[in-house]
Amino acid sequence: MSRTPMTQLTLALLLATGILVSDLALPTTVGAQGTYSVAGYSMAGARGTALKDIDAALVNPAILGLPGRRTFSLRLFSLNTHVDQNIMSLGRWNRWQGEFLDAAEKESYLNSLGDAANIRLQAEIATFGLQLGRFALGAYHVVDAEARVPTDLFDIVLNGNQLDRTYHFGEFGVATEAVSVFHASYAFRFPAAIDTLLKLMVLPVKEIWGGIGIKYYMGHLYMGVDEGTIDFTFGESGIWGNADYLYHSAGIPGAELDSESDDPLIMRDDTFGASAGSGFGIDLGIAAVIDTGFTFHAGLLNLSPGIKWDNSTYNVRLTATADTIGIGTFMTFDEDADAVDTDSLTSSDVELERIDSFHTPVPVILRFGTTYKVGRNLSLNAEFEQALSRGLGYRTVPRVAFGFEYRLLNVIPIRAGMSLGGRHGMIGAFGFGLDLRAFVFEIAVANTGLTPGGIRGFGIATGLKMSF
């Protein structure tokens, strides 16, 4: 039975991964969600209709019309970051420390990874937001990255390799996209005749609101992989390999082609951060107050033809080779093994070719939720969300979330929640704030995984706004 010491496994895994990607720009996936305010994040996305200021605009614009809304709110800033991965849970890491892994443990671990290991980073900065009654406008900027590492690489590290066999991997990375979104939203009251009609239909609706939002997408960077391979061979004294990736891209900062230069990427400060793409979207929604104490909302968001990328559009080919990288001491896991030659020869190259403009989709989001008020200070929230297509950080896996908010002394909102599905799977969250009306400070934390042993990701959000 093969056994692997955990400490050497960690070193070997880091080294093997580094060798394969050190000369390769690892691709990622970026999304623009723009809906996780600090308050919403602290309830794991279970916002329902509980948000009654600028934060409501991107959940569903119709919520801006519901009773209890703030007259005025101004977001000064908010920052939201979340990192998770499926490589290692906290419980498994603690269990493996100082232990040897048997064949059953290795097989269980590899099965848990699926086709590839994923590392995801999501960061959202909201720089401006203004709400006046039923009208709101604002901007947010998103970086949302995902790196993929093939499971076969972990299999080699755990179970060893065959000499003189060439291994082939094509699962590294997906795409890269960075987007700013500018939005304006407005809520309007449906005519009283509709309320009467609903009551005649024995529906306990006291009042119903509609909402519309308009978005402008400004794309800053996109890289989408068309094809990619990594091949390497183990020898007695090291490994040899090469990488070859072809991307279509837009917005490489200041890039231009120069046949007289050894480096085709010529950086120009005057074009750094320029718009590389653009698009428009529409949000539509309804919200209603129910006689039984519930409020309800439903909406279709991001109705859009997508983003057209038409500035600095290129095909980018990245190639890298490595020859005689000596890692024999690590890969044999033999503490008494003789030292091997660690000299190596590596090379890399970047080639650019101008291409025509292209489009990327913005997924339509179906979202509905509800809030039930228990007394003056406690609200219970639930929300369902389904992306109808992939793109901009969304997956087509449905997400359902539950949460609550309790206002202690009416100035300290305490919030918690959990969600299942969506991009991140199971999330548990907690947060609180200090609501002095003139200034509202909020902070929240969240874990990917609910139990301490199942934690495999962590996030934090904080923000400051004015609200009356």
C-alpha positions as CSV (number, residue, x, y, z in Angstrom):
1,M,0.0,0.0,0.0
2,S,1.5,3.3,-1.1
3,R,1.8,6.0,1.6
4,T,2.7,9.7,1.2
5,P,3.9,12.0,4.0
6,M,1.7,15.1,4.1
7,T,4.6,17.6,4.5
8,Q,6.4,16.4,1.4
9,L,3.1,16.1,-0.5
10,T,2.6,19.9,0.0
11,L,6.1,20.8,-1.2
12,A,5.9,18.5,-4.2
13,L,2.4,19.8,-5.2
14,L,3.5,23.4,-5.0
15,L,6.7,22.7,-7.0
16,A,5.0,20.7,-9.7
17,T,2.3,23.3,-10.2
18,G,4.8,26.1,-10.2
19,I,6.9,24.4,-12.9
20,L,3.9,23.9,-15.2
21,V,2.5,27.5,-14.9
22,S,5.5,29.7,-13.9
23,D,6.0,30.8,-17.5
24,L,2.3,30.7,-18.5
25,A,-0.2,33.5,-17.9
26,L,-2.8,31.4,-16.0
27,P,-6.3,32.1,-17.4
28,T,-9.2,33.1,-15.1
29,T,-12.9,33.8,-15.2
30,V,-14.3,37.2,-14.2
31,G,-17.9,38.1,-13.5
32,A,-19.9,41.2,-12.6
33,Q,-22.7,40.4,-10.2
34,G,-23.2,43.8,-8.5
35,T,-25.9,42.6,-6.1
36,Y,-24.1,41.6,-3.0
37,S,-24.2,44.7,-0.8
38,V,-22.7,44.4,2.6
39,A,-26.1,43.8,4.1
40,G,-27.0,41.2,1.5
41,Y,-23.6,39.5,1.9
42,S,-24.1,39.2,5.6
43,M,-27.2,37.2,4.9
44,A,-25.5,35.0,2.3
45,G,-27.6,36.7,-0.4
46,A,-31.0,36.2,1.4
47,R,-32.0,39.8,0.8
48,G,-35.7,39.3,0.1
49,T,-37.2,42.8,0.2
50,A,-35.3,43.8,3.4
51,L,-33.1,46.3,1.7
52,K,-34.8,49.7,1.5
53,D,-32.1,52.1,0.3
54,I,-29.5,52.2,-2.5
55,D,-28.7,48.5,-1.9
56,A,-32.1,47.5,-3.2
57,A,-31.6,48.9,-6.7
58,L,-29.7,45.9,-8.0
59,V,-31.7,43.2,-6.2
60,N,-34.9,44.4,-7.9
61,P,-35.7,48.0,-8.8
62,A,-39.3,47.6,-7.8
63,I,-38.2,47.2,-4.1
64,L,-37.4,51.0,-4.1
65,G,-41.2,51.7,-4.0
66,L,-42.1,49.5,-1.0
67,P,-43.2,51.1,2.3
68,G,-40.4,51.7,4.7
69,R,-37.9,52.8,2.1
70,R,-35.3,55.5,3.1
71,T,-35.9,58.9,1.7
72,F,-32.3,59.5,0.9
73,S,-29.2,57.3,0.9
74,L,-25.6,57.9,-0.4
75,R,-23.1,55.0,-0.6
76,L,-19.6,56.4,0.1
77,F,-17.9,53.0,-0.5
78,S,-18.3,49.3,-0.2
79,L,-15.8,46.5,-0.7
80,N,-16.7,42.8,-1.0
81,T,-14.1,40.0,-1.4
82,H,-14.5,36.2,-1.4
83,V,-12.0,33.4,-2.0
84,D,-12.8,29.8,-2.2
85,Q,-11.5,26.5,-3.7
86,N,-12.2,22.8,-3.8
87,I,-8.6,21.7,-3.2
88,M,-8.6,21.4,0.5
89,S,-11.1,21.8,3.4
90,L,-10.1,23.0,6.8
91,G,-11.1,19.7,8.3
92,R,-9.2,17.6,5.8
93,W,-6.1,19.8,6.2
94,N,-6.1,19.4,10.0
95,R,-6.7,15.7,9.7
96,W,-3.8,15.2,7.2
97,Q,-1.2,17.1,9.2
98,G,1.7,14.7,10.1
99,E,-0.2,11.7,8.8
100,F,0.4,9.3,5.9
101,L,-2.3,8.9,3.3
102,D,-3.4,5.4,2.3
103,A,-4.9,4.4,-1.0
104,A,-8.5,4.8,0.1
105,E,-7.9,8.4,1.4
106,K,-6.1,9.3,-1.9
107,E,-9.0,8.0,-4.0
108,S,-11.6,9.8,-1.9
109,Y,-9.6,13.0,-2.2
110,L,-9.3,12.8,-6.0
111,N,-13.0,12.0,-6.4
112,S,-13.9,15.1,-4.4
113,L,-12.0,17.3,-7.0
114,G,-14.1,16.2,-10.0
115,D,-12.5,17.0,-13.4
116,A,-10.4,19.9,-12.1
117,A,-9.5,21.8,-9.0
118,N,-10.8,25.4,-8.9
119,I,-9.6,28.5,-7.1
120,R,-12.0,31.4,-7.2
121,L,-11.5,35.0,-6.2
122,Q,-14.3,37.6,-6.3
123,A,-13.8,41.2,-5.5
124,E,-16.4,44.0,-6.0
125,I,-15.9,47.7,-5.3
126,A,-19.0,50.0,-5.3
127,T,-17.6,53.5,-5.7
128,F,-20.8,55.6,-5.9
129,G,-24.5,55.1,-5.2
130,L,-27.3,57.6,-4.7
131,Q,-30.9,56.9,-3.8
132,L,-33.6,59.6,-3.7
133,G,-37.0,58.1,-2.9
134,R,-37.9,55.7,-5.7
135,F,-34.9,56.7,-7.9
136,A,-31.4,55.3,-7.6
137,L,-28.2,55.4,-9.6
138,G,-24.6,54.2,-9.0
139,A,-21.6,52.3,-10.2
140,Y,-19.6,49.2,-9.3
141,H,-16.5,47.5,-10.5
142,V,-15.8,43.8,-10.4
143,V,-12.9,41.4,-10.6
144,D,-13.9,37.8,-10.3
145,A,-11.2,35.2,-11.1
146,E,-11.2,31.5,-11.4
147,A,-8.1,29.2,-12.0
148,R,-8.4,25.6,-12.9
149,V,-5.8,22.9,-12.2
150,P,-6.4,19.4,-13.7
151,T,-7.1,16.6,-11.3
152,D,-4.5,14.3,-13.0
153,L,-1.7,16.5,-11.6
154,F,-2.9,15.8,-8.1
155,D,-3.1,12.1,-9.0
156,I,0.6,12.2,-10.1
157,V,1.7,13.8,-6.9
158,L,-0.3,11.4,-4.7
159,N,0.3,8.2,-6.6
160,G,3.6,8.7,-8.3
161,N,4.4,8.8,-12.0
162,Q,5.7,6.6,-14.8
163,L,9.2,7.4,-16.2
164,D,9.4,8.4,-19.9
165,R,5.6,8.8,-20.1
166,T,4.3,12.0,-21.6
167,Y,1.4,13.5,-19.7
168,H,-1.1,15.8,-21.4
169,F,-3.2,18.5,-19.7
170,G,-5.6,20.9,-21.3
171,E,-7.8,22.0,-18.3
172,F,-5.8,25.0,-17.1
173,G,-8.0,28.1,-17.0
174,V,-11.2,29.4,-18.6
175,A,-11.3,33.1,-19.3
176,T,-10.6,36.6,-17.9
177,E,-13.1,39.5,-17.8
178,A,-13.2,42.8,-15.9
179,V,-16.2,45.0,-16.1
180,S,-17.6,48.3,-14.6
181,V,-21.3,48.7,-14.5
182,F,-23.2,52.0,-14.3
183,H,-26.9,51.8,-13.4
184,A,-30.1,53.9,-12.9
185,S,-33.3,52.4,-11.4
186,Y,-36.8,53.7,-10.8
187,A,-39.9,52.2,-9.0
188,F,-43.5,53.2,-9.9
189,R,-46.9,52.3,-8.4
190,F,-49.3,50.3,-10.5
191,P,-52.8,51.8,-10.9
192,A,-55.2,51.2,-8.0
193,A,-57.4,49.3,-10.5
194,I,-54.8,46.5,-10.6
195,D,-54.9,46.2,-6.8
196,T,-58.7,46.0,-6.9
197,L,-58.5,43.3,-9.7
198,L,-56.1,41.2,-7.7
199,K,-58.4,41.4,-4.6
200,L,-61.3,40.3,-6.8
201,M,-59.1,37.3,-7.7
202,V,-58.9,36.6,-3.9
203,L,-55.2,37.4,-3.9
204,P,-54.3,39.2,-0.6
205,V,-52.3,42.0,-2.2
206,K,-52.4,45.5,-0.5
207,E,-50.3,47.3,-3.1
208,I,-48.1,46.4,-6.0
209,W,-45.1,48.2,-7.5
210,G,-43.1,47.9,-10.7
211,G,-39.5,48.8,-11.4
212,I,-37.1,49.3,-14.3
213,G,-33.4,49.6,-14.3
214,I,-31.0,50.5,-17.1
215,K,-27.3,49.4,-17.1
216,Y,-24.3,50.4,-19.1
217,Y,-21.5,47.9,-19.1
218,M,-17.9,49.1,-19.7
219,G,-15.5,46.3,-20.4
220,H,-11.9,46.8,-19.4
221,L,-10.3,43.4,-20.1
222,Y,-11.2,40.1,-21.6
223,M,-9.2,36.9,-22.4
224,G,-11.0,33.8,-23.5
225,V,-9.0,30.6,-24.2
226,D,-9.7,29.0,-27.7
227,E,-7.3,26.1,-27.2
228,G,-4.6,25.1,-24.7
229,T,-2.3,22.2,-23.9
230,I,0.4,21.4,-21.4
231,D,2.6,18.3,-22.1
232,F,5.4,17.1,-19.9
233,T,7.5,13.9,-19.5
234,F,9.2,12.5,-16.4
235,G,12.8,11.4,-16.7
236,E,15.2,9.9,-14.1
237,S,16.7,13.3,-13.3
238,G,13.8,15.7,-13.9
239,I,10.9,16.6,-16.2
240,W,10.7,18.2,-19.6
241,G,7.6,20.0,-20.9
242,N,5.9,22.7,-22.9
243,A,2.8,24.8,-22.9
244,D,0.9,26.3,-25.8
245,Y,-2.3,28.4,-25.3
246,L,-4.3,30.5,-27.8
247,Y,-6.6,33.3,-26.5
248,H,-8.8,35.8,-28.1
249,S,-8.6,39.0,-26.0
250,A,-9.6,42.6,-25.7
251,G,-8.2,45.5,-23.7
252,I,-4.7,44.4,-23.0
253,P,-3.6,47.8,-21.5
254,G,-1.8,49.9,-24.1
255,A,-1.0,46.9,-26.3
256,E,0.0,47.5,-29.9
257,L,1.9,45.5,-32.5
258,D,5.5,46.6,-33.3
259,S,7.4,44.4,-35.8
260,E,10.7,46.1,-34.9
261,S,10.5,45.2,-31.3
262,D,11.5,41.9,-29.7
263,D,8.4,42.3,-27.4
264,P,5.1,42.8,-29.2
265,L,3.5,44.1,-26.1
266,I,4.3,47.8,-26.1
267,M,2.8,49.5,-23.0
268,R,1.5,53.1,-23.4
269,D,0.4,55.0,-20.3
270,D,-2.0,57.1,-22.3
271,T,-4.3,54.1,-23.1
272,F,-4.0,52.3,-19.8
273,G,-7.5,51.6,-18.4
274,A,-9.3,52.6,-21.6
275,S,-12.7,51.0,-22.4
276,A,-12.3,47.8,-24.4
277,G,-16.0,47.0,-24.8
278,S,-19.5,48.2,-24.0
279,G,-23.1,47.0,-23.8
280,F,-26.5,47.9,-22.3
281,G,-28.9,45.9,-20.1
282,I,-32.4,46.3,-18.6
283,D,-33.8,45.1,-15.3
284,L,-37.5,44.6,-14.9
285,G,-39.3,43.7,-11.7
286,I,-42.4,43.8,-9.5
287,A,-42.8,44.0,-5.7
288,A,-45.9,43.6,-3.6
289,V,-47.1,44.1,0.0
290,I,-49.3,41.1,1.1
291,D,-52.0,41.4,3.8
292,T,-50.5,38.6,5.8
293,G,-47.3,40.6,6.6
294,F,-45.2,39.4,3.8
295,T,-43.6,41.4,1.1
296,F,-42.6,39.7,-2.2
297,H,-40.5,40.6,-5.3
298,A,-39.8,38.9,-8.7
299,G,-37.7,40.2,-11.5
300,L,-35.8,39.5,-14.7
301,L,-32.4,41.2,-14.7
302,N,-29.7,41.8,-17.2
303,L,-31.9,41.7,-20.4
304,S,-29.0,42.4,-22.7
305,P,-27.6,41.5,-26.2
306,G,-24.2,41.2,-24.4
307,I,-20.9,43.1,-24.4
308,K,-19.2,44.1,-27.7
309,W,-15.4,44.1,-27.4
310,D,-14.0,46.3,-30.1
311,N,-10.8,47.9,-28.7
312,S,-7.4,46.2,-28.7
313,T,-8.8,42.9,-29.9
314,Y,-6.2,40.3,-30.5
315,N,-5.4,36.6,-30.7
316,V,-2.7,36.0,-28.2
317,R,-0.5,32.8,-28.4
318,L,1.5,32.0,-25.3
319,T,4.2,29.3,-25.4
320,A,6.6,28.1,-22.9
321,T,9.1,25.2,-22.6
322,A,11.1,23.7,-19.8
323,D,14.0,21.3,-20.0
324,T,15.6,19.1,-17.3
325,I,14.0,20.5,-14.2
326,G,15.3,18.3,-11.4
327,I,12.6,17.4,-8.9
328,G,13.5,13.8,-8.4
329,T,14.0,14.2,-4.7
330,F,10.4,15.4,-4.2
331,M,8.7,13.0,-6.6
332,T,10.4,9.9,-5.1
333,F,9.5,11.1,-1.6
334,D,12.7,9.4,-0.4
335,E,14.4,11.4,2.4
336,D,17.6,9.5,1.8
337,A,17.7,10.0,-2.0
338,D,20.8,11.6,-3.5
339,A,20.6,15.2,-4.5
340,V,19.7,15.7,-8.2
341,D,20.7,18.4,-10.6
342,T,18.2,21.2,-10.4
343,D,19.5,23.2,-13.3
344,S,16.9,24.0,-15.9
345,L,16.4,25.7,-19.2
346,T,13.2,27.6,-19.8
347,S,11.9,29.9,-22.5
348,S,8.6,31.6,-23.3
349,D,7.1,33.7,-26.1
350,V,4.1,35.9,-26.7
351,E,2.6,36.4,-30.2
352,L,-0.2,38.9,-31.0
353,E,-2.5,39.1,-34.1
354,R,-5.2,41.8,-34.5
355,I,-8.8,40.4,-34.9
356,D,-12.2,41.8,-35.5
357,S,-14.6,42.8,-32.7
358,F,-16.6,40.0,-30.9
359,H,-19.4,39.6,-28.3
360,T,-19.7,37.9,-25.0
361,P,-23.1,37.2,-23.3
362,V,-24.6,38.8,-20.2
363,P,-26.8,36.1,-18.6
364,V,-30.4,36.8,-17.8
365,I,-31.1,36.3,-14.1
366,L,-34.5,35.2,-12.8
367,R,-34.8,36.2,-9.1
368,F,-37.6,36.3,-6.6
369,G,-37.7,36.6,-2.8
370,T,-39.8,37.4,0.2
371,T,-39.5,39.0,3.6
372,Y,-41.7,38.4,6.7
373,K,-41.7,41.0,9.4
374,V,-41.9,39.7,13.0
375,G,-42.6,42.7,15.2
376,R,-40.7,45.9,14.6
377,N,-37.1,44.6,14.8
378,L,-36.9,41.2,13.2
379,S,-37.3,40.3,9.5
380,L,-37.0,36.8,8.0
381,N,-35.8,36.6,4.4
382,A,-35.6,34.1,1.6
383,E,-34.5,34.4,-2.0
384,F,-34.2,32.2,-5.1
385,E,-32.0,33.0,-8.1
386,Q,-31.5,31.2,-11.4
387,A,-29.2,32.3,-14.2
388,L,-30.6,31.3,-17.6
389,S,-27.1,31.1,-19.2
390,R,-23.5,31.2,-18.2
391,G,-21.4,34.3,-18.3
392,L,-20.2,37.3,-16.2
393,G,-19.4,35.1,-13.2
394,Y,-22.8,33.3,-13.1
395,R,-23.4,29.5,-13.4
396,T,-26.7,27.9,-14.4
397,V,-26.9,26.1,-11.0
398,P,-29.9,27.6,-9.0
399,R,-29.2,29.3,-5.7
400,V,-31.5,29.5,-2.7
401,A,-30.8,31.5,0.4
402,F,-32.3,32.1,3.9
403,G,-31.4,34.8,6.4
404,F,-32.6,37.2,9.1
405,E,-32.0,40.7,10.4
406,Y,-32.6,41.8,14.0
407,R,-32.2,45.4,14.9
408,L,-30.8,45.7,18.4
409,L,-31.9,49.0,20.1
410,N,-32.9,49.9,16.5
411,V,-29.4,51.1,15.7
412,I,-27.4,47.8,15.5
413,P,-28.6,45.5,12.8
414,I,-27.4,41.9,13.4
415,R,-27.7,39.6,10.3
416,A,-26.9,36.0,9.4
417,G,-27.8,33.6,6.6
418,M,-27.0,30.6,4.5
419,S,-27.2,29.8,0.8
420,L,-27.1,26.6,-1.2
421,G,-26.2,26.2,-4.9
422,G,-25.1,28.9,-7.3
423,R,-21.4,29.4,-8.1
424,H,-20.0,28.9,-4.6
425,G,-22.2,26.1,-3.2
426,M,-22.9,26.1,0.5
427,I,-22.2,29.5,2.2
428,G,-22.8,30.6,5.8
429,A,-22.6,34.3,6.6
430,F,-22.8,36.8,9.6
431,G,-22.6,40.5,9.9
432,F,-23.6,43.6,11.8
433,G,-23.7,47.3,11.5
434,L,-24.0,50.6,13.3
435,D,-27.0,52.6,11.9
436,L,-26.7,56.2,13.1
437,R,-28.9,57.4,10.1
438,A,-26.4,60.1,9.2
439,F,-23.8,57.4,8.8
440,V,-24.2,53.7,8.5
441,F,-21.2,51.4,8.9
442,E,-21.5,47.7,8.0
443,I,-19.2,44.7,8.1
444,A,-19.8,41.0,7.2
445,V,-17.9,37.7,7.0
446,A,-18.8,34.5,5.1
447,N,-17.5,31.0,4.8
448,T,-17.8,28.6,1.9
449,G,-19.0,25.6,3.9
450,L,-21.1,25.7,7.0
451,T,-19.3,23.4,9.5
452,P,-15.8,24.2,10.8
453,G,-14.4,21.1,9.1
454,G,-16.1,21.8,5.8
455,I,-14.8,25.4,5.4
456,R,-12.9,25.8,2.1
457,G,-13.3,29.5,1.5
458,F,-13.6,32.9,3.3
459,G,-14.9,36.4,2.5
460,I,-15.3,39.8,4.1
461,A,-17.3,42.8,3.1
462,T,-17.4,46.3,4.6
463,G,-19.0,49.6,3.6
464,L,-20.0,53.1,4.7
465,K,-23.0,55.1,3.6
466,M,-25.3,58.0,4.6
467,S,-29.0,57.3,5.0
468,F,-32.1,59.2,6.2
